[in-house]
């Protein structure tokens, strides 16, 4: 099957890709095949796709999976893609013209269980991943094409932890599957990409450790605002405690007071959040 040529499409359409929506279209067949192979789709899978564009990945997924739910924010592209779906008489693709960040919860409940496979606009990465992982009906796994540097941040380990890594790893296990050259897209982005997998998605860690997720992320944001500072000083400011008291608090959590936020593992952050909950009760919002 021929891949749609975005250059020809936009030449006929008389407009260019929407820069505000971060539109960049997959044009390399080898990369497309690698994504489909990595997804290891099954005939009974429901796949949620974000930003289908002209349908390059959409039609490849639909050829294998039971059904595809594709969400496209660009209304004109959504109209063009819907016409192509009808022209090809494909019945297992449901196209939704909407902003994925504003989708109502009932859509996710309706399609669950589902998997995510998508080439997404890079500006959307952190907010989209958070929406999916924190969802009441999260996907069973996520395969995304993201900026290479962002992929490396997501899979980071101490002493290079960051907010994005913790926000992902507290819900699932991420790994980089393979790199993708910027030449695989049109218009060619300024950066290279990578295909990542997030699997074993669950919010069970919060339940198991009796840690409130909102308070956990509130603590993380406060601590990473001073990521170059020692935790003893940052925590003293966060809790409005004398440094000596903050020192004792960290010792009780089994964390070196001179450590910096990027040096702590997910396990240590959970332990700190648990101690914080015991210390402050319901006063941290």
N, C-alpha and C positions, 0 to 999 in steps of 0.2 A: 504494500500500500504506500502511495506517495505521501511524503510529509508535506504539510502546508508550507508554502514559502511566504514568510511574513513580509519580505521585501516587496514581492509582487502585490500582496494584499494592500499594503499601505500606499504603494504607488498608484493603484487603482482607486483607493479610498480618498486620496488627496490629503492625507494627514499623516503625521508621524506617530510613533508610539508615545503614550502618555507618560511623561517623565515623573509627574506627580504621583502616579500609581506604580512607579518603578518597573514599567513594562520592559521586559527583555525576554525574547522568545527562543526556546530550544530549537536549534537547527542541525544538531549533530546526531545522526542516527545511532552511532556507536554509544553515545552517552544515554540515549533513550533506551537502548537495549540493556545497558548496564543497570539502569534504574529498575526496569521491569524484572530483570534477573534477580536483583537484590531484594525486591519486594516478595519474591516467591509466592505470587498470588495463587489462590485456590478458587475453584469453580463456585464455592459457596460464600466467597468474601463479599462484603459490602465495603466499598472504598470511598472515603471522603476526600475530595480534591479541592484545593484552594487555588484560584487563579488559573483556570484552564486555558485562557486565551483563545487561540485558534484550534485547540483540541489535540495537539500533538500527543501529549501524554494521556489525555482523556480516552481517545480511541484505542490506544494500546492497552490501557487498563481494562476497558470494556470488552476487549477481545478475549480476556481471560476470566475476569471476576464476574460474579452474579449480577452486581449492579454498581453504578457509580453515581455518587451525589456530588455534583460539581458546583462550586460557588464562584461567581464572577461579578466583580464590582463594576466593571466597565459595561454600561448598558448596551452600547453599540456592539461591542465584541460579543456580549451575551446573545444578542439578536442574531448576529452572523453565525455563531456556533450552533444556536438552536435550529437555524435553517439547514445547516450542514448535517445535523443529527437526523432531521426529518428526511433530508434528501437521501441519506444513506440507509434510511429505514432501520435505525438502531433503536431498540426499545428498552435497553437496560441502562440508559443514561438519563438522570434527572438533573436538569440545569436550573439553578436558583440565581437570579440576578439580585445580588445583595452584597452588603459589606459583611464579611465573615465575622468581624468583631462585634457586630450588632445582631447576629442571629439569635432568635429566641431559643430558650432551652428545650422546648418541645421538639425541635428538629433533631437535636442530638439524642433525645430519648427515643424518638421514633425510629432512628436508623441503627441504634445500638443492638448488638455489638458491631463495631466498625473499625476499619483501619484507615490511617491517613497516608496518602502518597501524593506528593506535590512538589512542584517547582514554585517557590513563593517569592514575591517581591521582598528584597532584602530589608527594606525599612519596616516590614511587618514582623520580622522574625521573633523578637523577644515577646511582644504582646500576644502574638498568635500562639506560641508555644505555651505561654502561661494560661491562655484561655482554654487550650486543649487539655493541659495537665490538671488544671484546677476544676475542670468541668464535673458536674454531677454525674455525667455519663461520658467518661474519658474514653479515648480509643484504646484498643488493645496494644497497638504499637504505632509509631510514627516514622515515616521515611521522608526526609526533606532535603532539598537542595538549598544550601545556605552559603553565605560568604565564608571562605576558608578560615579567616581569622576568627570569625564567630564560632565556627565548628570547633576550633582549637580551644576557645574559651569554655565552651559547653562541656568538653571532656576533661578539663583541667583537674589537676590533683594538687595537694599541698606540696610546695609552698607557693603555688600560683592559683589558689582558689579565688573565685569572684562571685558576685551576686547571681549572675546568670547560671553558672555551673551549679551552685547550690539550689537554685530554683528548679533546675531540671533534675538533678541527682536525688533530691529528696522524694521525687515521685517515680523516677525510673532510672534505667541503666543506659546511658548514651555511649555510642561509639561512632567513629568515623569509618565509613565503608570504603570510599575511594575519592580521590581528588577529581575535580572537573575543571578543565581549562576554560578560561574566559572566551576562547575562540569558539566554544560550543554554543554560544548565544548570539542573537542579533536583536537590537544593537549590542555590540560587544561591551560588556561592563568594564570598569577600570580594575576590577579585582578578580582573582580566581575563586572557584567555588569548591565545595565538597558535599558529598551525599552523606547524611548522617542517619543513624537509626537510634530511636529511643524505644526500648522494650521494657517488659515487666512493669508496666505502668500501674500505679496503685497509690492510694493515700493512706495505706495501712500503717506506715511508719508513724504518722501522727497519732493514730489510735493506739498503737502498741506502746508508744513511749508517753502517752497522755500529755501531748504537747499541742497547744492550740496553734493552728497554722497562721492565723492573722498575727498573733503575738510573736510567733517565730520570725516571720518576715519583717515585722516592725523592728525587732531586735537586730536582724541582719542589716537592714538599711541604716540604722543608727550607727552600728559598728563600722560598716564599710564607708561611711562618710569620712571617717578618719582612718583609712586603711593603712596609712604609713605610721600611725601612732600605736603605741603599746596598748594592748587591751585593758590593762589596769587603768590607764588614763581615760580611754574612751568609755569604758563601762562606768567609771566614777561619774563622768558627765551625764551618761544616759540615765543612771539611777539616782543622780544627785547625792552621791555618797562621798565621804572622805576617801582618799586613795588607799588608806590602810584597810578600810572596810571592803573596798573593791578587791584588794589583794586577797583577803580572806575568802571572799566570794568565789574568786577564780580558783583558788587552791582547793576549795570544797568541790568544785566541778572537775578537779584533776587537770587543770589547764595552767600552763606556765604564764604568770602575770605579764611577763615581758613579751609574750607572743604577739604577733600582729594578725589581723583578721585573715589575710591570705594564707597564713600558715596552718590554720585549723582545718581538720577534716570534717566531713558531714557528721560523723559520729560525735565529735567533740562539740559541734554546734548544737546538736540535739541535746546532749548532756547539759550544756550551758543553759539552753532554753528550759529544760526540765527544772534545773536549780533556780532559775529566775522565776518560774511559775510558783515554786514552793516558797520563795522569798517574798514575792509581791502579791501572790494570789491573783485576784481579778483586776488589779489596779493598772495593768499595762494594756493599752489599747492600740 
